[in-house]
Amino acid sequence: MSIFVLKIIALISMVIDHSRYLQPMLDNDITKVIGRFSFILFAFILTEGIWHTKDRIKYLKRIVLFAAISQIPFMLFRSIVGRYVVLNILFTFAIAMILIILIDKQKNEYIKILIAMAGIVFSILVPVDYGVYGIVLILIMYYTRKTKLFDFGFFMINIIYYGNKAEELNNDYKQLIPYMIGTFLTYIFLKLYNGKLGKKVRFLYLFYPIHLLVIFFIYYIWNNISLISIG
């Protein structure tokens, strides 16, 4: 699979994941499984982009720009879900990329660790989508790229993540099973990656805020129609 194919899978997964909040019938185990593909694939695509880009700063500026553009659509979408996260996923990507740029400039291993820890603390103090898990997963993917540690790091961070989630749910793993299946199925896509770019997807960053707005307005119109019908 090329980066192009992974992007298409990630985009479809993201739309399915976000659309399941439109109606209870859409929120089922199948959509939960498919919805787990998107973040991990986008995180992987980001790390590949960082490795291959000729201008990391320009790449970072683009992410920050669309993160800012996407914030209001993101907050509107989160109002449907009923849970608010301060910063959208593109800010998570931007923070992770800033950490990678800063870490790569350092030769002292202790300073590298301190930078990584500072980024993790920041993601706790200023909540971002996927939080510490998102930041750490991106760092693991980037620094274990094409090594045997990639597999170990991927499974360990996800085992820890779902272990923490289970504690929050009083060790009720049943609710987490669809998400866990989706997460570990995504690993198969990563292993099928052939190292090729494929076709370019130029609308990727713009698609994110637009699809959030579309979902929000569909939800708003649908519920208003329902209220009018009841009235």
Order of alpha helices (4+ residues) and beta strands (2+ residues): alpha-alpha-alpha-alpha-alpha-alpha-alpha-alpha-alpha-alpha
